[in-house]
Structures are given as structure tokens and as C-alpha cells.
Amino acid sequence: MNARALLEELRRRNISVEAEGDRLRVEVPAGADTEELRAALSRNKPSLIQLLRWEHPRGKRADRRDPEIRWSEYPVWIALRDPDTGEWHEVRAAECLPGIVKAADAARRREGSG
């Protein structure tokens, strides 16, 4: 299994992995820690660290409470991207806090389409 496939499997199993320097910080739910998991992490450690650094460059580490925000392709909807899973979620703008709408407006201005 390559590092990308391992990382996807870990995320699917709700196992958190972060690169901290040349070390991996792994948070495993109770009962999910196995020898197979430890061996896979050990085999793929350098590649996982490189992949995690690529996903979250130094100084720009994603804050789990801070999703990517933009206007959806559908009118009056806002798209929110979960930084942990990469999944996009659509929410009606009328149901969002004013700060979310302002962030979507700012993203639109940055993209040059507003």
C-alpha cells in the first residue's frame, strides 16, 4: 500500500495523522491500534511525512475549525470544504452566519469573478 492509499484508509477509519518535523503524530480511536497499522505507518513514514507536508505547507497548517469557504455554483448557496476530509458541503446562505457570507464574498473577489 502506498502512502496516499494508507492516508486515505487512516482517514476513513477516523485515525488522525499529522507531520511534526520528522515525526508522525497519530491519534488512534480505542480498539483501532493493530500491529498491521504500526507496521504500515513505519514502512510509509517518510512518504507520509512528505505527503502531509505537501497537503499542509509549513505556516499554513489547516485549522480543523476553519473550512474553505466560497460561493457555490448554485445561486444563494455557499460551499464549505472540510479541511480534514476534503469533502464539500452546500449550505443556504440565509442559514449562515454573516461572517461566513463575508468570507464567501472575499473568496469571490480573490477569484476575480465578483
SULKA-V543135 format. One record per backbone hydrogen bond with DSSP energy under -1.0 kcal/mol. NH is the residue of the N-H (numbers start at 1). CO is the residue of the C=O. If there is no record, write none. Layout:
nh->(NH;NH)
co->(CO;CO)
This chain:
nh->(6;7;8;9;10;11;12;13;14;15;16;18;20;23;25;27;32;38;39;40;41;42;43;44;48;49;50;51;52;53;54;55;56;60;66;68;70;72;77;78;79;80;81;82;86;89;91;93;95;96;100;101;102;103;104;105;106;107;108;109;110;111;113)
co->(2;3;4;5;6;7;8;9;11;10;27;25;23;20;18;16;29;34;35;36;37;38;39;40;44;45;46;47;48;49;50;51;52;57;63;81;79;77;74;91;70;89;68;87;82;80;78;76;92;93;97;97;98;99;100;101;102;103;104;105;106;107;108)
